Amino acid sequence: MEHEGIFRMWLERKPIFKNREYLRPTYTPERLPHREEQIHQLARILVAPLRGETPSNIFIYGKTGTGKTATVKYVIKELEKVGKELQRRVEGIYVNCEMVNTRYRVLATLVNCLVGGDRGARGVPMTGWPTDAVYDCFLRSLDSTERVVVIVMDEVDRLVAKNGDDVLYDLTRINSELRSTKVSVIGISNDARFTTYLDPRVKSSLGEEEIVFPPYNAIQLKDILEQRASEAFNPRVLGEGVIQLCAAHAAREHGDARRALDLLRVAGELAERDNTGMVTVEHVRRAYEKVEQDKMMELIRTLPSQSKLVLYSVLLLTEKGRNRITTGEVYEAYRRICRSGGVDVLTPRRVSDLISELDMLGVISTQLISSGRYGRTKEIVLNISPVQLRAALQEDDSISTIDVLTLPRQLTLM
C-alpha cells in the first residue's frame, strides 16, 4: 500500500525522549525540590487524622506553576500510605474546579469518588437529579464508614467566580452533620484575593490554615528541570545551555515551573521532528514562540463573557476586511451581537475599558488617532490570526450559538 510505511520512518529515527510524561504538569514526582518547607507545613496539619482527629481546613495560594497541586497530591499520597500502615482509613479526593464548576457537579463527583463508581449505576449522574438529593446522597456516602476524607478543591476561585460559594459552605460546615466520618477541605488558588468575595463564614472556615507558595527563581527552576530531564530524555540529547535557557525564560515570568517544563518538552518535540538527535537552544527559542501562542489561546478561552463578545466584534469586523477598525465600529457590532443573543449591553465607556484591558493583555493592539473636529478614537488591530481566534472563541457555547443563528445576517446591515 502507498502509505504502509508512514510510522516506520518515525520509529527508525533516534528517539529524543525516554518518557515525555515526566515533563507534563499532571505528573507527580517522587521528590519535589525546593518545596520542603511547604511539604512540612502540610504534614504538620494533616497528621491529625493519623491521631484520630479532624484536620483543619487549609487554603493554599501562589502563582501558576509554583508547585501547589503537585505538593498537595504528594502529601495526600503519603498520608494515605501511612494511614494504611496505622490501620486508620484516610482518603483524599481531588476535584479540578475549572472542569467541575457547579454545586451539583462537585457533589456528584464527590459521591462517585466515594462509592468507587463512575457516572453510572452506583453513583450519581452528572445531570438530572435535584441538587438537594445529590447532597443527601453525598452525606450518606460519606458517613457509610468510619474514616477521614480530605477533599482537595483545585482552582477553587474558578468555582466561586462562576457559581458562588454555596458548595464551599456545604463542605466547610459538613462535619456537624456527620457521625462516623471527618472531612477536611483544601482549597488551592492562584489568586489570594478571591477570598474577599466569600461569605465571611466560609472565609474563616476555609482559611483555618493558610500556606503560601512563592515563585521559583532561575536556580531552583534549573534544579527542577534537571531532575525531570534525567527521567524524560535519553542520555546526551540535551545540548549546552538548553536547561538554563528554559529556566531563564520561566524565571522572568513569575517563576512558573509548569512553563519551564512545557518549554523543555516542546523543544524536545521540535528536535524530534527535525531528526537532529539533539535538543539545542534554537529549539528552545522556537518552543518559546509556540508556547507563547498557546498561552494566548488559553488566555482567550478564560476571558469573561463580555470581553469575549467585544473581542468577537473585532474578529467579525476583521473578517469583513476592515483595515481600520475604530472603537465606534466595535461598539456597534458588539451591541448587535448582544441583542441577537439576548445579552445585556454594556455602556460605550465600559466597552472602551474592556478594549483597553484586551490591549493590555496583548490580544489586540490599539492606537489613539485624531479625527479632527470629531475628537479622538482608537484604531484596533488583532494580534492573533482570525482563524485561531475564532476557534478559541467558539469553544464558548454562547458565542457559537449567536454565530450560527444570527450574526452573519446582522453584520451585513452595517
Helices and strands as residue ranges (DSSP letters): H 8-11, G 20-23, H 36-46, G 48-51, E 58-61, H 68-85, E 90-96, H 103-115, H 131-142, E 147-154, H 156-163, H 166-172, G 174-177, E 181-189, G 192-197, H 200-206, E 209-212, H 218-232, H 242-252, H 257-274, H 281-301, H 305-319, E 325-326, H 327-341, H 348-361, E 364-370, G 372-374, E 376-382, H 386-393, H 397-405, H 407-411
